Amino acid sequence: MSQVVVRYPSVVVLDQSLTDRRQVLKTTGLAAAGLTTAGCLGTGSDSANNQAGSSGQTTIRWWHAMGGNLGETVEALASDFNDQSDTVTVETSYKGSYTETLNAVTSAIGAGEAPELAQIVDLGSRLAIDSGAFVPMEEALPSDRIDWSDFQDPVIDYYSFDDTVYSLPFNSSNPIFYYNKDMFEEAGLDPESPPETLEEIRAASETVVSDGIAEQGITFANVAWFPEQWFAEAGEPLVNERNGRADDPTEINLDTDVANRIFSWWSDMHDDGLYNHAGVGAWGAAQQAFLNGKTAMWISSTAGVASATAGAEENGFELGTGYYPTPGQTRTGVVIGGASLWMTRGLSEAKKQALTDFLLWLSEAEQQAFWHRNTGYFPISDSAVQLLEDEGWFDENPNFQTAFDQLSETESSVATKGWQAGPATEVRTLMQDGYVSMINSDVTVEEKLTSMKSEADTVLQDYIDSKG
């Protein structure tokens, strides 16, 4: 995933062709892997695109960030809805990575040409709310139309602010641990008992590397999402103001023991030849390093379960999964990741009704189960989970069960609810680039954490100042 720093605004727009649901069904189980303030925004409510066509068919534009087989599954869902609707057509458009999609939506809002429905990355939520450009989903889908209590608590809690659901959870995930069971067995490690802490990962890495079983012990993309998750597991908020949920945060907690523990472990693993640094945002490269046998272990999103299962089978080894490793003995739980769906303000009544019909359909258990089976992302409702259990899905696919068990055991806390900040993309980039400096220069972990904190605090304050 390429990294683009959001400077308010910049835009990168990509494009993707449509695919048919039948093709996705043939490949079931396969998957890939700044806004100005509200007063300056237009949503395009007077544009021709905001009216129903002369045929009586109402068109809904859905901009999303799902590429590869994930994108094919999005297209399949839209195609299936269109086939069963006589009055609504959903047109999907791939806009690139999460950041690129956020930039595209930003630019379109400013130009009064926003899509009716936008997929926005988890940490873009505060930015979206501050823009004033979107209708809170709880207003668009009132409780007499949808049962919000059916949604899984950690998922719906993440996208709720001031006790209001602002967006519809869509591709929800958390990080899990993947490992090559065959390599573990060859190294004399218990293939049914994966490492649970960072120190245990180091010990397992030392064993597989010293025995010549793998070049390095573990790989994962250099993305800030992983240290954010380690903060949550340790029960520590990443930023102040109750992790940015009470108010705009002004400080990041990189001057703490848990920060030093995380980044020291990560840096030392690289220096000692135990960690394969695939690169900043290099989700795909990390996955390939693991599947090709360069490493015995890998950390990634639950969205990788389907493709990893297929990749392990293709490469002739048994895949194992485990809970996300903790930086210490404390295990508080993980934070929901992924993205959610936001409804643009200023739509005509026809557009609002059409979009409501689509979102209600998309939230049904059958669609959520289909989404999960083909990607690894969570179905967002308890009813969808029940449907999958009744089908025996988890019995037949235990690697999909790991993430659900991990989520169910997550404690609700300030830390696990996840941090929020308007300039979250910039802060994440600072953390990722900071790690590169740690492994490519003589600067110490402590010195770099100090400079990272100073830069991030400035970015947080600048955002507050920009709102006036």
N, C-alpha and C positions, 0 to 999 in steps of 0.2 A: 504494500500500500504506500503510494507516494505521499510525502508530507508537504503540505503547502501552508505557510504561515498566513493566517487571515489578517490582512491589513484592510481596514474598512473603506471600500470593499474591493476585492479582486475576484476574478471569475475565470474558471476553466470549464468549458462545456464539452462533454464527449457524447457519444451516441451509441446505440446498440440496436441490432435487428431483433425482430420478434421471433419467438419459437412457439411450437405447438405443445399443448399439455400431453398429447399422446407420446411425444418424444421423451418428455420428462418421466412419464409413467414407465417407459421402457428402461429408464436408468434410475429407478427408485433406489435411494440410498447413496447417491453420488452427489457431492457438493464441492465447491471450490474452497474455497475460503475467501467577517463581523458585520453585524447589522447596525444601521444607524438608529437613532431614537425614533419612537413611534410617530412623533409629529412630522417627520420627514418622509414617511412611507406612504406609498399608494399600493393598493392591491388589485387594481385593474377591474373594479366592479362595473365600469362603464364601457369596457371593451366588448368587441363583437364576440370574443371567446367566452363571455360570461352569459351568453344567451343560448337557449335551446335551438337546435337546427330546425330548418323549415319542415323536415320530415317528422318532427315531434321527438326525435331522439336527442337526449341530452348527453353531451360529452364531458367526461371528467378526465383531466390530465393529472397523472400521478408521476412525479419525478422521484427517482430512487437511486440508491448507491450500490445496488447488488449486481456484481459482474459475474461472468462465467456461469456455472451451473446454478448458482444462487439466483442470478438474473433470469435464467430459464424457468426457474420455479415461480418467480414473480410473474413472468409472462404467462405461465400456465394458469395461475390463479385468475389473472385478469381475463384471459381467454375463456375460462370456464364460467366466470360471472357473465361475460358478454353473451355467451351461448344461451344462458337461461333468462336473460333480461330482454324484454321487448322495448324498453324505453330508455335504457342507460348504456352508454358505451364508455369503458375505461380504457384510456390510451396511456400506456406506460412509456417512460423515457429514462434511460440510464444516463446519469450525469457524472460518472466517475467515482472517485473515492468519497468517503464521508466528507472530507474537507472540501473537495471540489464540488460536491453536491450542495453543501452549505453555501459556498461562494456563488453557485449558479442561482440558488433560490434568493440569496441576498440581492444580487444584481437585478433579478426579475421583479422583486418586490419594489425596488427603487424605481424601476421603469414602468410600474403599473401593469406588468405582464406575468404576475405570479401564477403558478399552477394552482388548481383547486386543492390538491393534496401533495404534501411534501414529506419525504422521509428525512428526518434530522437526527444526527448522531446524538447519543445519550448526553454528552457534555455540552451540546449546543442548546440544551433546554433553557437555561437561564437567558441566553442571548435571544432565543425565540420569544420568550415571555416579555423581556424588556422591549422588544421591537413593537409590541402591540399589534402585530400583523396577523395574529392567529386567534381563532375562537377557542376558548377552553373546551376540551372534548366533552367534559361533563355537561356543558350547555348544549353542545351539538347532539349528544346522545344522552338525553335525560334518563333517569332511573326507570321511567315507565316504558322505555324502549329497550333498555339493556340492563342486565343484572351485573352491576359492578362487583358485587360480593362473590361472583363466580371466578373473578380474576385472582391469580395467585398473589398473595400479599407482598412478597418482596418485589414483584414486578410492578404492581400498581402503585406501591409506595414510592418507588423511584421516580415515577412521572407525576407525582402529586406534590403540589406546592400550596401552602396555606389551606390545606384540606380540600383542594380542588384538583381533579384529574385534568391535566392540560393537554395530554396527547394520548393517542391509542398505542399501547405497546404493540410492537410488531415483531422485529427480529431481536429477541431477548436471549442473552447468553451469559455464561460466566466462564472463567478460565479453568481448565482441568489439566491434569498431568497425564501424558501419554508415555508408554514405554514398550520396548521390544522384549517380549517375554522370552524369546529364544536366546537373545543375548544375555539376559539375566540368568537363565538356567546355565548357559555355557560358562558364565563367570562365577557360578556357585552362589548367586544371589537368589533369594526366594521369589519366584515369578508370581506368586500370589500375594506378596506383601510389599507393595511399592513404597519408596521413601515418602515420608510425611513432612519432613522439615528440610530447610536449605542445607543444613549440615549433613543430613542423611543423603541428600543428593550429591554432595561433595564426596562423601565416602564411597558411594556407588560409582561415581565417575572415576575416582582414583582406581577402583578395582578393574573396571572394563578397559580403561586406557592402559594400565600397567600390564594387563594380560593380553594386550594386543587385539582385543575383540572389537573395539571401535576407535576411531581417531581421536574423538573427544567424547566426553560423557553426555553432555546435554546441549541443546540449542533452543532458542526462542527468539522471536523478532524483538528488536530494540524498539519497544513501544512503551510509553509511560503508563499504559493501562496496567502493566504487570507490577511495577512498584506501588501503584495506587492500590492494587489488590492486596499487596503485602502489608500496607498500612492498615487496611480494613481487617485483615486476619489478626493483626496485633492489637486490634481494638483502638487504633489511633486515628483521629481525623487528619486529613492531609492539609487542610487550611482552617483558619479560625472562623468565627461566626457560625459555630455548630456545623462545620464542614461546608460553609457557604449556603446553608439552608435557612438560617435566621436573617441574614443580611449579606450584602456584597462582602466577600472576604478581603482582608487587607494584608494578610501574611500567610505564607506557606511554611509548613513545619518541617523544614529540611535541616534545622539545627537541633535535631533530637537524636536520642540513642537509636531509635528504630530506623531512622533514615541512614545513619552511619552503618548500622548492622547490615541493611539491605545492600547499599551501594558498595560497601567493603567486600561483602561476599561475592557480588557480581563482578567487581573489578579483579579480585583475586582469582576467581575461577578462570577468567580470560588470561591473566598473566601466567597462570600455571598450566595452560594448555588444556583445560578441562571443559571450557565453554566455547562453542562455535558461534561467533558473532556474525550472524547472517546479514546484518545491516539494519539501519534505521527503517522501520516500517516494513521490513522484509518478511512478511508472513509466508509467502510462497516459497522463498528460498530456504527458510527454516524448516518448513514442512518437507521439502525435498531432501534436505540434508539428513533428516531423520528417516524418511522412507527409503533412501538410498543406502542406509547403513553407516553413514559417517558418525552418527551418534546413537546411543542406546536409549536416550530420553529426549523428550520434547515437551514444551509447554505451549498451549494455544487455547483458542476459544472452543467452546462446545460446538460452534458452527463447523469445526473441522472433523467432527466425529464421522460423518458419512464418508467424506473423501478419504480420511485416514484409514477407515476400515477397508475400503476398496483398494487403497494403495498398499496396505500391508498384505492383503491377499495376493495382489499382483506381484509383490516382491518376495513372497514366500515366507512370511513370518507371522507369528501370532501377536496381535495387538492387545496391550493391556491399558487400562485407564485407572486413575486414582484421583483423590482429592488434590486440590491445589496445595502445594507445599507451603508451610508457614515459616516465617523468619525466626520463630522461637517456639516454645512449647504451647503458647496460647493459640487457640483456634476459635476465633469469633465468627468467621464466615466470610463470604465473598459478596462483591457488589455486582448488580446487574449491569451488563454491558449491551452494546448493540445500538439500536435506534428505534424511533417511534414515528407515528404518523400524525401530521399537523394539518388542520383545516384552515384555509385562508379566510380572512375576514372579507366582507363586502360582496359576498356571492348573491346571485339572484335566488329567489325562492326555489326555482326549478333546479338550480345547481345544488343548493343545500339539500333538497330532498333526495336528489340522485346520489349525492355523495353519502348521505346518511344510509340509504339503502345498501350501498356497496360496503360501507364499514360494518354495518350490522351483519351482512352476509359473511364478510371476511372474519368476523369474530366467532362465528359458529364453530362448534367442536370439529366438524368434518374438515373444514378448511384448515383449522389450526393443526389437526393431526397430520394432514397432508404436508403442510409446511414443515413440521417437525421431522417426519419420516424422510423427507428429501434433503434436509439441510443439517439437522442437529440442533437448530435453535429451539428454545422452549415453546411448546404451545402455551398460550398466555392464560388459559382458563383451566379450572379444576375439571370441568366437564370434558375437555379435550384429553386431559390426562387419564380420566376414567375410561374414555373410549379406547385409548391406546392400551390400557391395562386389560380391558375386556377382550381385546383382540389378541392378547398375548405378545404384544410387540416387545415389551421390555424383557420378557423371558427369553425370547429368541434373539434379542439384541442387547446384551447386558452392558455394553460400552455406552449405550445411550442412557442407561439407568444412573450412571455415576453422577452426572450433573444434577439430576433431580434429587438424589439423596443428599448431595452437598448443599443444594439450595434449601431443602427442607430443614436441614440442621443449622442453617445460618441464623444467628441471633440478631434480632432487630436492634440496631443501635445507630448513633450518630455516624459512626465509622462505616457500617455496612450499608447505610442508606445511600452512600455515595456523595462525593463532593460536587459542588456546582460553582461556576464563576463565569462571568461574561466572556473574558478572554481565555477560556480554558484551552483552546487550541494552541495559543502562543505559549502558555505555561507548559503544556505537554511537550512542545518542541524544545523548549529550554532544557527540560529534564532529559530528553533523548540525546540532544546534542551534548549535554553535560557529561553523560556517560562516555561518549566518544572521546571527549577530552581526557577523561580519567584514564582510559586505556591507551591513548596515543600521545601522551605528554608526560612530563615529569611532575605535573601538579598532583598533590595528594588528594585523597578522597575528601578529607576535611576541608581543605582549601576550596575545592571545587563546589562542595555543598554550600559553603558560605557565599561564594559568588553566584551560584544558582539561586539561592534564596534572595539575595539582594536584587537580582534581575527580575525574578518572578514577583517579588513584592512591588517593584516599580510598575510592572505591567498591570497588576491588580489595581493599584492606586490610579494609574492613568485611565483605566476603564471607568472607575468611579467618577473621576474628574470629567470625563467626556460626556457623562450623562447630565452634568450641570447640577 
